[in-house]
Amino acid sequence: MDGFLPSFVRLFVTQPPHLARLRTLLLCLYALPCIAGPAHPDPGRMRALEQAIASDELKQIRSVLLQVDGQVVYEGYFNGADAQTLHDVRSASKSVTALLVGAAIGDGRLPGVRAKVYDYFPAFVAHHDVDPRLRGTTVEDLLAMSTLWECDDENPFSAGHEERMYVGERWLDFALALPVKGFAPWMARPEDSPHGRAFAYCTANSFVLGAVLERATGQPLADYAAHALERPLGITHSQWNRSPEGIGMGGGGTRYRSRDLARLGQLVLDGGRWQGRQLVPRDYVAAMLSPQATAGDGSDYGYQWWGLKLTVGGQPQTVWAMSGNGGNYVFLLPQQRAVAVVTSQAYNRSIAHPQSRRILTEFLLPALR
């Protein structure tokens, strides 16, 4: 083995015992490159990605960021964006709202996911005849997109479709007054559905979560986000929307810089812990990234995080992610100890989600092998 060591190290290996401490130090220093920091992605793959974006093969991509072991190893900005751009990540905001629910449980503002939603709105209950089945709606029902409200953003005929909410001035009353969902013979009832929950994607659920957080914390949603997550993570710039009546919009439209999205992803990848501080309870994060319902496309759905069913290297794999209209994603890659961010403005286009997922599976993951 000595033949593989530099001559200055071999010198101390053969010296008397009183030099043992220095010998050990030198051997450790020589070994350091073997345990160096995060691997850098294959430059050829990253050039191919950049060419695909430049040629408009991948359309309206604004940023791609790859972080390994908490360090950025690739960062690219396109189509007029830069490192300071606040990206409208649309419904990926829902995943941040879910983190805020966990933070509020951790600091005692919320008693848990079994908390009853209507209990936070006594004035509404006092003036409306709420169906007893709806009075039992829990925070967890909202998180898992499995309330009994007749609300489905994928069904344009649904009473609770988000576009109907947006045109009114009282979004909270709109949501709390939704009728009970009916189950036609061809529809799976909760007891016949995976995980005992009938999934329906409903932005009103996430909006009401934001309203619950405001009532529970006594703070505007943006202020609580800054207190519980953003400032501890070092996020200094963000933008939250509000409804016409002034309630924070927990269901979409929040804007973050790409590096800050990666910080949010890293927080989750590390079980809710950041620089020695537990910002979100570990058990809550585990539940958030566990299947609570099954979406119509077969994806798992946790607490407003998606368990996407992707093909990686020819093999099926579940990748947990924040996901928003336009192809906006924060992907968690625990096997690679990595977080990947893709922001895009391909809003309402059928290409949006497939091309952002392709960036992950055909460029970023192969670049880390």
C-alpha positions in Angstrom: 0.0 0.0 0.0 2.9 2.4 0.8 3.8 2.4 -2.9 0.6 4.4 -3.6 1.4 7.1 -1.1 3.3 10.3 -1.9 6.9 10.3 -0.8 6.3 13.0 1.9 3.7 10.7 3.5 5.9 7.6 3.2 8.6 9.5 5.1 6.3 9.9 8.2 5.0 6.4 8.0 8.6 5.2 8.7 9.4 7.7 11.4 9.6 7.0 15.2 6.5 6.9 17.3 6.8 10.5 18.6 5.8 11.6 15.0 2.6 9.4 15.0 0.3 12.4 15.6 1.7 14.3 12.6 1.7 11.1 10.5 -2.0 10.6 11.3 -2.8 14.2 10.3 -1.1 13.9 7.0 -2.7 10.6 6.1 -6.1 12.2 6.9 -5.4 15.2 4.8 -4.3 13.0 1.9 -7.6 11.0 2.2 -9.8 14.1 2.0 -10.3 14.1 -1.8 -11.8 10.7 -1.5 -14.6 12.0 0.6 -15.0 15.3 -1.3 -18.3 17.2 -1.7 -21.2 16.6 -4.0 -20.7 15.1 -7.4 -21.0 17.5 -10.3 -23.4 16.6 -13.1 -22.1 15.4 -16.5 -21.4 18.6 -18.6 -22.5 16.9 -21.8 -25.9 16.2 -20.4 -26.3 19.8 -19.2 -25.1 21.2 -22.6 -27.7 19.0 -24.3 -30.4 20.4 -21.9 -29.4 23.9 -22.7 -29.4 23.2 -26.4 -32.9 21.8 -26.2 -34.1 24.9 -24.4 -32.3 27.3 -26.8 -33.8 25.5 -29.8 -37.3 25.7 -28.3 -37.6 21.9 -28.2 -38.3 22.5 -24.6 -40.6 25.5 -24.5 -40.9 28.5 -22.1 -38.5 27.0 -19.5 -37.3 29.8 -17.2 -34.9 28.0 -14.9 -33.4 24.7 -14.0 -31.5 24.2 -10.8 -29.9 21.0 -9.4 -28.7 20.8 -5.8 -26.8 17.9 -4.2 -26.0 17.7 -0.5 -27.4 21.2 -0.1 -25.1 22.7 -2.6 -26.1 24.0 -6.0 -24.2 22.0 -8.7 -26.1 23.4 -11.8 -28.1 26.6 -12.3 -29.4 27.8 -15.6 -31.8 30.7 -16.4 -33.5 31.1 -19.7 -36.0 33.2 -21.6 -35.3 36.4 -19.7 -35.1 35.0 -16.2 -32.2 35.4 -13.8 -31.3 34.4 -10.3 -33.5 37.2 -8.8 -36.6 36.3 -10.8 -39.7 35.6 -8.6 -41.3 32.7 -10.4 -45.1 32.2 -10.3 -45.2 28.5 -9.4 -49.0 28.4 -9.4 -50.3 25.3 -7.5 -46.8 24.3 -6.2 -47.8 26.9 -3.6 -50.2 24.3 -2.2 -47.1 22.3 -1.0 -45.8 25.4 0.8 -49.2 25.8 2.5 -49.0 22.1 3.6 -45.6 22.9 5.2 -47.1 25.8 7.0 -49.8 23.5 8.4 -47.0 21.3 9.8 -45.2 24.3 11.2 -48.3 25.4 12.9 -48.8 22.0 14.5 -45.2 22.0 15.6 -45.5 25.3 17.4 -48.8 24.5 19.0 -51.0 26.9 16.9 -52.9 24.0 15.4 -53.8 20.9 17.5 -53.2 18.5 14.6 -54.5 17.3 11.3 -57.8 16.1 12.9 -58.8 19.7 13.8 -62.3 20.5 12.6 -62.3 23.1 9.8 -65.7 24.7 10.5 -64.7 25.3 14.2 -62.5 28.1 12.9 -65.4 29.9 11.3 -68.0 30.3 14.0 -69.6 33.4 12.4 -70.3 31.4 9.2 -71.7 28.5 11.1 -74.0 30.8 13.1 -75.6 32.1 9.9 -75.6 29.0 7.7 -77.2 25.5 8.0 -74.1 23.4 7.5 -74.7 19.7 6.7 -73.6 17.6 9.7 -71.4 15.5 7.3 -69.5 18.7 6.3 -69.2 19.8 9.9 -66.9 16.8 10.4 -64.4 18.1 7.7 -60.9 18.0 9.1 -57.7 19.8 8.1 -56.4 16.4 6.9 -59.4 16.1 4.5 -58.3 19.5 3.0 -54.6 18.4 2.8 -55.5 15.1 1.1 -58.0 16.7 -1.4 -60.7 14.4 -0.1 -63.4 16.6 1.4 -67.1 15.9 0.8 -67.5 19.3 -0.8 -68.7 19.0 -4.4 -65.5 20.6 -5.7 -63.4 19.3 -8.6 -61.2 21.7 -10.6 -60.9 19.0 -13.3 -64.6 19.0 -13.9 -65.8 22.3 -15.5 -69.4 21.5 -14.3 -68.4 21.2 -10.7 -70.0 23.7 -8.3 -66.6 24.3 -6.6 -64.5 24.7 -9.7 -61.8 27.3 -8.9 -62.8 29.6 -11.7 -66.2 30.0 -10.1 -64.6 31.0 -6.9 -62.3 33.6 -8.5 -65.1 35.6 -10.0 -66.8 36.3 -6.6 -65.7 38.6 -3.9 -66.1 36.3 -0.9 -64.0 33.2 -1.6 -64.3 31.8 1.9 -68.1 31.8 2.0 -68.0 30.3 -1.5 -66.0 27.3 -0.2 -67.7 26.8 3.1 -71.1 26.9 1.5 -70.4 24.2 -1.2 -72.9 21.4 -1.4 -72.2 17.8 -0.4 -70.7 15.7 -3.2 -72.9 13.1 -4.7 -71.5 9.8 -5.9 -73.0 8.6 -9.2 -73.0 4.8 -9.8 -69.8 5.0 -11.8 -67.9 7.0 -9.2 -65.9 5.4 -6.4 -67.1 6.2 -2.9 -64.5 6.9 -0.2 -64.9 3.5 1.3 -64.2 1.9 -2.1 -61.3 4.1 -2.9 -57.5 3.7 -2.2 -56.6 4.8 1.4 -60.4 5.3 2.1 -60.4 8.7 0.4 -62.2 9.8 -2.8 -59.7 12.2 -4.4 -60.9 15.4 -6.2 -58.4 18.2 -6.9 -59.9 21.3 -5.4 -58.1 24.6 -5.0 -60.8 25.8 -2.6 -59.5 23.2 -0.2 -56.1 24.9 -0.2 -57.5 28.3 0.1 -59.5 27.3 3.1 -56.3 25.8 4.6 -54.8 29.3 4.3 -57.8 30.8 6.1 -57.6 28.2 8.9 -53.9 29.1 9.3 -54.7 32.8 9.6 -57.3 32.1 12.3 -55.1 29.6 14.2 -52.0 31.8 14.1 -53.6 35.3 14.3 -51.4 36.4 11.4 -51.8 37.0 7.7 -50.7 33.9 5.8 -47.7 35.7 4.2 -46.6 36.9 7.6 -46.8 33.5 9.2 -44.9 32.0 6.2 -42.1 34.5 6.7 -42.0 33.8 10.4 -42.2 30.0 10.3 -40.4 29.1 7.1 -39.0 31.9 5.0 -36.8 33.8 7.4 -35.4 30.6 9.1 -34.5 29.3 5.6 -32.9 32.6 4.6 -35.6 33.5 2.0 -35.8 37.2 1.8 -38.0 37.8 -1.2 -41.4 36.1 -2.0 -44.9 37.2 -3.0 -48.2 35.9 -1.7 -51.5 36.7 -3.2 -54.7 37.5 -1.3 -58.4 37.0 -2.0 -60.7 40.0 -2.5 -61.7 39.8 1.1 -58.0 39.9 2.1 -57.4 36.2 3.0 -54.0 34.8 2.0 -54.2 32.6 -1.0 -52.8 29.2 0.1 -53.8 27.5 -3.2 -51.6 29.2 -5.9 -49.7 32.0 -7.3 -47.0 32.3 -4.7 -43.7 33.6 -6.2 -40.2 32.5 -5.2 -36.6 32.6 -6.6 -35.3 29.2 -7.9 -32.7 28.9 -5.1 -35.4 29.6 -2.5 -37.6 26.8 -4.0 -34.6 24.5 -3.6 -34.3 25.5 0.0 -37.9 24.5 0.6 -37.2 21.2 -1.1 -34.1 20.7 1.0 -36.0 21.3 4.1 -38.4 18.5 3.2 -35.6 16.2 2.0 -34.0 16.6 5.5 -37.2 15.7 7.3 -38.3 19.3 8.2 -34.9 20.2 9.8 -32.8 23.2 8.7 -29.4 24.0 10.2 -30.1 22.1 13.4 -33.6 23.5 13.9 -36.7 21.5 13.4 -39.0 23.8 11.5 -41.7 21.2 10.7 -42.2 18.1 12.8 -40.5 15.0 11.2 -43.5 12.8 11.6 -45.7 15.4 9.9 -43.2 15.5 6.9 -43.3 11.7 6.7 -47.1 11.7 6.5 -47.0 14.6 4.0 -44.8 12.4 1.7 -46.9 9.2 2.2 -49.9 8.2 0.0 -53.1 9.6 1.5 -55.2 9.3 -1.7 -54.8 8.3 -5.3 -55.2 10.9 -8.1 -57.0 10.2 -11.3 -53.8 9.7 -13.2 -52.6 7.1 -10.8 -50.2 9.4 -8.9 -50.0 9.2 -5.1 -51.2 12.3 -3.2 -49.9 13.1 0.2 -50.5 16.3 2.1 -50.6 18.6 -1.0 -47.4 16.9 -2.4 -47.5 14.6 -5.4 -46.0 11.2 -5.6 -45.4 11.1 -9.3 -45.1 7.8 -11.1 -42.1 8.3 -13.5 -39.9 6.0 -15.5 -36.3 6.5 -14.6 -33.6 4.5 -16.4 -36.3 2.1 -17.7 -37.6 1.4 -14.2 -40.8 2.8 -12.5 -40.1 5.1 -9.6 -42.2 7.3 -7.3 -40.8 10.9 -7.2 -42.3 13.2 -4.6 -42.7 16.8 -5.8 -44.3 20.2 -5.6 -46.2 20.7 -8.8 -47.8 23.7 -10.5 -49.5 24.8 -13.7 -47.1 25.6 -16.4 -44.7 22.8 -15.5 -43.3 24.3 -12.3 -41.7 21.6 -10.1 -39.6 21.0 -7.1 -38.5 17.3 -7.2 -37.1 15.4 -4.2 -34.4 12.8 -5.0 -33.4 11.2 -1.7 -31.3 8.4 -3.4 -29.2 11.1 -5.0 -29.4 13.4 -1.9 -30.6 16.0 -4.4 -33.3 18.5 -5.1 -34.2 19.6 -8.6 -36.1 22.8 -9.5 -37.8 23.5 -12.9 -39.7 26.7 -13.4 -41.7 27.3 -16.6 -44.3 29.6 -18.1 -46.0 27.1 -20.3 -49.3 27.8 -18.4 -52.4 25.9 -19.5 -50.4 24.0 -22.2 -50.5 20.2 -22.6 -46.7 20.2 -23.0 -46.0 21.8 -19.7 -45.9 18.8 -17.3 -44.4 16.2 -19.7 -41.5 18.4 -20.7 -40.6 19.4 -17.1 -40.7 15.7 -16.1 -38.6 14.9 -19.1 -36.0 17.4 -17.9 -35.7 15.4 -14.7 -35.7 11.9 -16.2 -33.7 12.5 -19.4 -31.2 15.2 -18.4 -30.8 15.8 -14.7 -31.0 12.2 -13.2 -28.7 10.7 -16.0 -26.3 13.6 -15.4 -25.8 12.5 -11.8 -24.9 8.9 -12.6 
